[in-house]
Amino acid sequence: MATDPTQRYYRAPCPGCGAPVEFKSAQSTHAVCGYCQSTVVRNGDVLQRLGKMAELFDDHSPLQLMASGRIELDGKDIPFTLVGRLQYKGAAGVWTEWAAFLNDGTLATLGEDNGAYVFTRTIDPGREMPAAERFRVGSTTAINGKPYSVAYTGQASLISAQGELPKLPPLGEPFGMVELRSADGEVVSIDYGHTPPNVERGKSVLLEDLQLQGLKDESAKDEKGRQFNCPHCGAPVQVQLSSTKSITCGSCASIINLDSGVGAELSSAEQDEPVQPLIPLGAKGQLQGVHWQVVGFQHRMGVEPGDDEHFGWSEYLLYNQKRGFAFLVDSEEGWSMVRPTTGAPQLGGTGSTATYLGTPYKLKYSYEAETTYVLGEFYWQVTRGQKTSNRDYESSKGVLSMEQSPNEITWSAGDKIASDAVAKAFKLDDKADALKRDDTGPFVAKSGLGCGTIILIAVVILVLLILLSRCSRCDPRVENCSSSSSRSSGGSYGGYSSGGSHK
């Protein structure tokens, strides 16, 4: 817990069982009794019981009530303590938000965001918010004069809560959620479960930067509780990560949805035509100075509008306990290491350019993508056949990608990585040839063709001829195969994201 002096707090007996219920923040209007699970609301000097709260879905998060840390806000280092926990459910899954009590007596939110975390505070938007239905994904709006891109619109419902909380929406009743993202990395969440809508703004954070104390030991899990039998073939399935929402059976490769927890009725979907990842699940390696473990794999196919030739690429989902998730993308043009962004790049008028955090990018590819095979664990609800509209951008500094589904836009950014660095990181020297890609850097124009350039062109042509000759015998169990085209994909640079309010 934070060592700074605690602000004045309010305590009263629970009207359901008589146990003490404590409010640290004046902004907190509701609480869930830790003894009888009654939901209570402050009414003057007494508490009123509203009903009983549903049990929490155990997401095995490393966070827990009364964990404390520090956050820099407006240039000040402010202590905070996690005093409440809310669980929401949307069309694509379940997520958790934590109520953080700041030392100035106000509440903030520490919430999930595409496998990472975002710290947000309530703001005054300076105007009346339009109805949730008026927001369109991809359009632009302004909050206090600052432009934001609409990244998500949809419905969500509160399914459970714990501890000290702000005003709650009715349990189980759907309400509108809208997410806005800016070109400088900010996210704004508009929650229509309140009247007027609650508007919060913030940026991404790393748990290691919050100096957290009082966490669960390395996201400890009850191993028995996270093991179950596959609903399709009956083989045992072990869940390794606290944030997993989908997993594949190691025996029959069925995709299993864990949204309702492993103790609930599980839904599954069979997969055929297996694709063998070059980097095995569970492999550990160090890339860009961070130790990663491969926890998921998906193979995807793409096609450009008006074209009937498809191309394929693979994405490895990497996990680090303190950094969250990243994607290692394997396309015919090379390897890249990317992560979903909190903000939304600013597009040029025709969409041929994008600017993010001051760096300009140029459009390279525009295509439709589909997930064709998955293995391992995922922090979003993954299904075979998921489709998105993609755009890939490049600059001298790295890669940028946009994925759009009917109700969400996800951006990812990162850098290209040499294939020999991938082989070295995961100790796959025996697969160095299979991992080898073009590894071409950004194109730089020159005044003429020297002998070295001519030799390089000849080598490239020779490699292309070899690749073409292999198309008919490419074995997806051994390597990444395109279906019918020698044209390479730029990769999706990040994968389909989970839905709902990620905050």
C-alpha positions in Angstrom: 0.0 0.0 0.0 1.0 3.6 -0.5 3.0 5.0 2.4 1.6 8.5 2.0 -1.1 9.6 4.5 -4.6 8.4 3.7 -7.3 10.9 3.0 -10.4 11.1 5.1 -12.6 8.0 4.5 -16.2 7.0 5.2 -17.3 3.7 6.9 -20.7 2.3 7.6 -22.3 -1.1 8.3 -23.5 -3.2 5.4 -27.3 -3.3 5.4 -27.2 -6.9 4.3 -24.9 -8.5 6.9 -23.6 -5.7 9.2 -20.0 -6.0 8.2 -18.1 -2.7 7.8 -18.1 -1.2 4.2 -15.5 1.5 3.6 -15.3 4.4 1.1 -11.9 6.1 0.6 -13.0 8.5 -2.1 -15.7 11.0 -2.1 -16.3 10.2 -5.7 -17.3 6.6 -4.8 -21.0 6.1 -4.6 -21.2 2.3 -4.7 -19.5 -0.6 -3.1 -19.7 -4.4 -2.9 -19.6 -5.9 0.5 -16.6 -8.2 0.8 -18.6 -10.6 3.1 -22.1 -11.0 1.6 -21.5 -9.6 -1.9 -24.4 -7.1 -1.4 -24.2 -4.0 -3.7 -24.7 -0.9 -1.6 -25.1 2.8 -2.4 -24.3 5.8 -0.1 -27.4 7.8 0.8 -26.4 10.5 3.3 -24.9 8.8 6.4 -26.4 5.4 5.7 -26.0 2.6 3.1 -28.8 1.2 1.1 -28.7 -2.3 -0.3 -29.5 -2.6 -4.0 -29.1 -6.3 -4.5 -26.5 -9.0 -4.6 -23.5 -8.9 -7.0 -22.7 -11.8 -9.3 -19.5 -13.7 -8.6 -16.4 -12.4 -10.3 -15.1 -14.3 -13.4 -11.5 -15.3 -12.3 -9.3 -13.8 -14.9 -6.1 -14.7 -12.9 -4.8 -11.1 -13.2 -1.6 -10.2 -11.3 -3.5 -7.2 -10.0 -5.7 -7.4 -6.9 -7.5 -5.1 -4.5 -5.3 -2.9 -2.3 -2.3 -3.2 -4.6 -0.6 0.2 -4.8 1.7 2.1 -7.1 2.7 5.5 -8.4 1.7 7.3 -11.6 3.0 10.5 -13.2 0.1 12.9 -14.0 0.6 16.5 -15.1 4.2 16.3 -14.1 3.5 15.1 -10.6 4.3 11.7 -9.1 1.0 10.6 -7.5 0.5 7.5 -5.3 -2.6 5.3 -5.9 -4.3 2.2 -4.5 -6.6 -0.2 -6.3 -9.8 -0.1 -4.4 -12.4 -1.5 -6.9 -12.7 -4.0 -9.7 -15.3 -4.1 -12.5 -15.8 -6.8 -15.1 -17.6 -6.0 -18.4 -18.6 -8.2 -21.3 -18.9 -7.2 -24.9 -19.4 -9.0 -28.2 -15.8 -10.2 -28.3 -15.1 -11.1 -24.7 -14.7 -10.1 -21.1 -12.4 -7.5 -19.7 -11.6 -5.9 -16.3 -11.2 -2.4 -15.1 -9.7 -1.4 -11.8 -10.8 1.7 -9.8 -7.6 3.5 -8.6 -7.9 5.8 -5.6 -5.4 8.7 -6.0 -3.8 10.5 -3.1 -5.7 13.7 -4.1 -9.0 11.9 -3.2 -10.1 11.3 -6.8 -10.7 8.1 -8.7 -9.0 6.9 -11.9 -9.1 3.7 -14.0 -6.5 1.2 -14.8 -7.9 -0.9 -17.6 -7.0 -3.4 -20.3 -6.1 -2.3 -23.8 -5.3 -4.9 -26.5 -3.2 -7.0 -24.2 -1.6 -4.0 -22.4 -2.8 -1.4 -19.9 -4.1 2.2 -20.0 -4.5 4.6 -17.1 -7.4 7.1 -17.5 -9.1 9.9 -15.6 -12.5 11.4 -15.9 -12.6 14.7 -17.9 -15.1 17.3 -18.8 -15.6 17.0 -22.6 -16.7 20.6 -22.8 -19.9 19.7 -24.7 -22.8 17.4 -24.6 -21.9 14.0 -26.0 -23.9 12.8 -29.0 -25.8 9.5 -28.9 -23.5 6.5 -29.2 -25.1 5.5 -32.5 -24.0 8.7 -34.2 -20.3 7.7 -34.0 -18.9 5.9 -37.0 -15.7 3.8 -36.9 -13.0 5.7 -38.9 -14.6 9.1 -38.6 -13.1 12.1 -36.8 -14.5 14.0 -33.8 -13.1 16.5 -31.4 -12.9 16.6 -27.6 -12.0 20.0 -26.1 -10.8 21.1 -29.5 -8.5 18.1 -30.0 -9.1 15.8 -33.0 -9.7 12.0 -32.3 -10.4 9.1 -34.6 -13.3 6.8 -33.7 -11.7 3.5 -33.1 -14.6 1.4 -31.6 -18.3 1.5 -31.2 -20.4 -1.2 -29.6 -22.4 -2.5 -26.7 -21.2 -3.7 -23.3 -22.7 -4.8 -20.0 -21.4 -4.9 -16.4 -21.3 -8.6 -15.2 -19.7 -8.2 -11.8 -17.8 -5.9 -9.5 -15.8 -5.9 -6.3 -14.7 -3.3 -3.7 -15.3 0.5 -3.8 -16.7 1.8 -7.0 -18.0 4.9 -8.9 -21.6 5.0 -9.9 -22.5 1.7 -11.5 -24.7 0.9 -14.6 -27.5 -1.6 -14.0 -26.0 -5.2 -13.7 -26.4 -7.1 -17.0 -28.1 -4.4 -19.0 -26.3 -3.4 -22.2 -25.1 0.1 -22.8 -23.2 1.9 -25.5 -19.4 2.2 -25.5 -17.3 4.4 -27.8 -13.5 4.7 -28.0 -11.6 7.5 -29.5 -7.8 7.6 -30.2 -5.5 10.5 -31.1 -2.3 10.8 -33.2 -0.2 11.4 -30.1 -1.2 8.2 -28.4 -4.2 9.2 -26.2 -7.3 7.2 -25.8 -10.7 8.6 -24.8 -13.5 6.2 -23.6 -17.1 7.3 -23.6 -19.3 5.2 -21.3 -23.1 5.5 -22.0 -23.9 3.4 -18.9 -24.1 6.7 -17.1 -26.2 9.9 -17.5 -24.6 12.0 -18.8 -22.1 9.7 -20.4 -18.8 9.3 -18.4 -15.8 10.4 -20.5 -12.3 9.3 -19.5 -8.9 10.1 -21.2 -5.5 8.6 -20.7 -2.4 6.9 -22.2 -0.8 3.4 -22.2 1.3 2.4 -19.3 3.6 -0.5 -18.4 3.0 -2.3 -15.2 6.7 -2.2 -14.4 6.6 1.6 -14.6 3.8 1.9 -12.1 6.1 0.6 -9.2 3.3 -1.7 -8.2 3.4 -3.4 -4.8 1.0 -6.0 -3.3 0.6 -7.9 -6.6 -0.3 -11.6 -6.7 2.9 -13.6 -7.0 3.7 -13.7 -10.8 0.0 -13.9 -11.7 -0.3 -17.1 -9.7 -3.0 -19.5 -10.9 -4.7 -22.5 -9.4 -3.4 -25.0 -11.8 -6.3 -27.4 -11.3 -8.8 -24.6 -12.0 -7.1 -23.7 -15.2 -7.0 -27.2 -16.6 -10.0 -28.8 -18.4 -10.9 -31.4 -20.9 -11.4 -30.4 -24.6 -15.2 -30.3 -25.3 -14.5 -31.8 -28.7 -12.0 -34.7 -28.2 -11.8 -34.9 -24.4 -8.0 -34.4 -24.2 -6.6 -32.3 -21.3 -6.0 -28.6 -22.1 -3.8 -26.5 -19.8 -4.2 -22.7 -19.8 -0.8 -21.0 -19.2 -1.6 -17.2 -19.3 -3.9 -15.1 -17.0 -5.4 -13.1 -19.9 -6.2 -16.0 -22.2 -9.7 -15.7 -23.8 -9.2 -18.3 -26.6 -7.0 -21.4 -26.7 -6.5 -24.4 -29.1 -6.5 -28.0 -28.1 -3.0 -29.6 -28.4 -4.6 -32.9 -29.6 -7.3 -32.0 -32.1 -6.5 -28.2 -32.7 -10.1 -27.2 -31.9 -10.4 -23.5 -31.0 -12.0 -23.2 -27.5 -13.6 -20.0 -26.2 -12.9 -19.2 -22.5 -15.1 -16.1 -22.1 -17.2 -17.7 -19.4 -14.3 -19.3 -17.6 -13.0 -22.9 -17.7 -15.7 -24.1 -15.3 -18.5 -23.0 -17.6 -19.9 -24.7 -20.7 -17.2 -24.4 -23.3 -17.7 -23.8 -27.0 -15.3 -25.1 -29.6 -14.7 -25.1 -33.4 -12.8 -27.8 -35.3 -9.9 -26.9 -37.6 -8.5 -28.8 -40.6 -5.6 -28.2 -43.0 -3.0 -27.7 -40.2 -0.2 -25.2 -40.6 3.0 -26.0 -38.7 4.7 -22.9 -37.1 8.4 -22.6 -37.7 8.9 -21.3 -34.2 7.3 -23.8 -31.8 4.8 -22.7 -29.2 6.5 -22.2 -25.8 9.8 -21.2 -27.4 11.6 -18.4 -25.5 13.9 -15.8 -26.9 15.2 -12.2 -26.5 14.3 -9.6 -29.1 14.9 -5.9 -28.8 16.2 -6.4 -25.3 13.1 -8.1 -24.0 12.6 -11.8 -23.1 9.6 -13.2 -24.9 7.7 -16.5 -25.0 5.7 -17.7 -28.0 2.2 -18.3 -26.7 0.1 -18.2 -29.9 0.3 -18.6 -33.7 -2.0 -17.7 -36.5 -1.8 -18.1 -40.3 -3.6 -15.5 -42.4 -4.4 -15.1 -46.1 -4.9 -11.8 -48.0 -6.2 -10.6 -51.3 -6.1 -7.2 -52.9 -9.4 -5.7 -54.1 -10.1 -6.8 -57.7 -7.4 -9.5 -57.6 -8.0 -13.3 -57.4 -4.5 -14.2 -56.3 -4.0 -14.8 -52.6 -0.9 -14.4 -50.4 -0.2 -15.8 -46.9 1.8 -14.8 -43.8 2.1 -16.0 -40.2 1.9 -14.1 -36.9 3.5 -15.3 -33.6 1.9 -13.9 -30.4 4.7 -13.1 -27.9 4.3 -12.6 -24.2 6.3 -10.9 -21.5 4.8 -10.6 -18.0 5.7 -6.9 -17.6 5.5 -5.8 -21.2 2.4 -7.6 -22.2 1.9 -8.9 -25.8 3.7 -8.3 -29.1 3.5 -9.8 -32.6 6.4 -11.3 -34.6 5.2 -11.3 -38.2 6.6 -13.6 -40.9 5.9 -12.5 -44.4 7.7 -13.2 -47.7 9.2 -9.7 -47.5 10.8 -10.3 -44.1 10.2 -10.4 -40.4 8.8 -7.6 -38.3 8.2 -7.0 -34.6 5.1 -4.9 -33.8 2.6 -4.0 -31.0 -0.9 -2.5 -31.1 -0.8 1.3 -30.5 -2.9 3.2 -28.0 -3.3 6.1 -30.3 -4.6 6.3 -33.9 -2.3 7.7 -36.7 -3.5 10.7 -38.7 -4.4 9.8 -42.2 -3.8 11.9 -45.3 -6.7 13.0 -47.4 -6.8 10.0 -49.6 -5.4 7.5 -47.1 -2.1 7.2 -49.0 -0.1 8.6 -46.0 -0.3 8.3 -42.3 1.5 10.2 -39.5 2.0 8.7 -36.0 4.0 10.3 -33.2 5.5 12.7 -35.7 6.7 10.0 -38.1 5.2 10.0 -41.7 4.5 6.7 -43.4 3.5 5.9 -47.0 0.8 3.3 -48.0 2.4 0.2 -49.4 -0.5 -2.4 -49.5 -4.3 -2.4 -49.1 -6.0 -5.8 -48.9 -8.6 -8.0 -47.3 -7.3 -10.4 -44.7 -8.7 -13.7 -43.2 -7.5 -15.9 -40.4 -7.1 -19.4 -41.7 -5.5 -21.3 -38.8 -4.6 -20.7 -35.2 -2.7 -22.5 -32.4 -2.0 -21.6 -28.8 -3.5 -18.9 -26.5 -4.8 -15.5 -27.3 -5.9 -12.4 -25.3 -8.8 -11.9 -27.7 -11.6 -14.2 -28.8 -10.0 -15.7 -31.9 -12.0 -17.6 -34.5 -11.0 -19.2 -37.8 -12.4 -17.1 -40.7 -12.1 -13.7 -38.9 -11.9 -11.1 -41.7 -10.5 -7.5 -41.6 -9.7 -4.8 -44.1 -6.0 -4.0 -43.9 -3.6 -1.2 -44.9 0.2 -1.5 -44.5 2.4 1.6 -44.3 6.2 1.9 -44.3 8.8 4.6 -43.5 12.5 4.6 -43.0 11.9 4.1 -39.3 9.5 1.1 -39.4 6.1 -0.3 -40.2 2.6 0.7 -39.4 -0.6 -1.2 -40.1 -4.4 -0.7 -39.8 -7.0 -3.4 -39.4 -10.7 -2.6 -39.6 -13.6 -4.8 -38.7 -17.3 -3.6 -38.8 -17.1 -2.0 -35.3 -13.4 -1.4 -34.6 -10.1 -0.1 -36.0 -6.8 -1.3 -34.6 -3.4 0.2 -35.4 -0.1 -1.6 -34.9 3.5 -0.2 -35.2 6.9 -1.7 -35.1 10.2 -2.4 -36.8 11.6 -4.9 -39.3 14.0 -7.6 -37.9 16.6 -9.6 -39.8 15.8 -13.2 -40.2 19.2 -14.3 -38.7 18.3 -12.3 -35.5 15.0 -14.3 -35.2 16.9 -17.6 -35.6 19.5 -16.5 -33.0 16.9 -15.2 -30.5 15.0 -18.5 -30.4 18.1 -20.7 -30.9 16.8 -22.1 -34.2 20.1 -22.3 -36.1 19.0 -25.6 -37.6 16.0 -23.8 -39.2 18.0 -20.8 -40.4 17.4 -21.5 -44.1 13.7 -22.0 -43.5 13.5 -18.7 -41.5 15.5 -16.8 -44.2 13.5 -14.0 -45.9 14.4 -11.1 -48.2 15.2 -8.8 -45.3 15.1 -5.8 -47.7 15.4 -2.4 -46.1 13.5 0.8 -47.2 14.1 1.7 -50.9 16.6 4.6 -51.5 16.9 6.0 -55.0 20.4 6.3 -56.5 21.7 8.1 -59.5 22.9 5.1 -61.4 23.4 1.3 -61.5 26.8 0.2 -60.4 28.2 -3.3 -60.7 27.2 -4.1 -57.2 23.6 -3.1 -57.9 23.5 -5.3 -61.1 24.9 -8.3 -59.2 22.3 -7.7 -56.4 19.5 -7.6 -59.0 20.7 -10.8 -60.5 20.8 -12.5 -57.1 17.2 -11.3 -56.4 16.0 -12.7 -59.7 17.6 -16.0 -59.0 16.0 -16.2 -55.6 12.6 -15.4 -57.1 13.0 -18.1 -59.6 13.9 -20.6 -56.9 10.8 -19.5 -54.9 8.6 -19.9 -57.9 9.9 -23.4 -58.5 9.0 -24.3 -55.0 5.4 -23.1 -55.1 4.1 -26.4 -56.3 5.8 -28.4 -53.5 5.6 -26.0 -50.6 4.7 -27.9 -47.4 2.8 -25.8 -44.9 3.8 -28.2 -42.1 7.4 -27.1 -42.6 7.2 -23.4 -43.8 5.1 -20.4 -44.5 3.4 -20.9 -47.9 1.5 -18.5 -50.1 -1.6 -20.0 -51.8 -1.2 -18.9 -55.4 0.9 -15.8 -55.8 4.6 -14.9 -55.7 3.7 -11.4 -54.6 4.6 -10.9 -51.0 2.4 -9.6 -48.2 3.5 -6.8 -46.0 1.9 -8.7 -43.1 -0.9 -7.5 -40.8 1.6 -6.3 -38.2 -0.5 -7.1 -35.3 -3.5 -9.3 -35.6 -7.2 -8.9 -34.8 -7.9 -7.2 -31.5 -10.4 -7.9 -28.8 -13.6 -5.9 -28.8 -15.3 -3.9 -26.2 -14.0 -1.0 -24.0 -10.3 -1.7 -23.7 -9.5 1.3 -21.6 
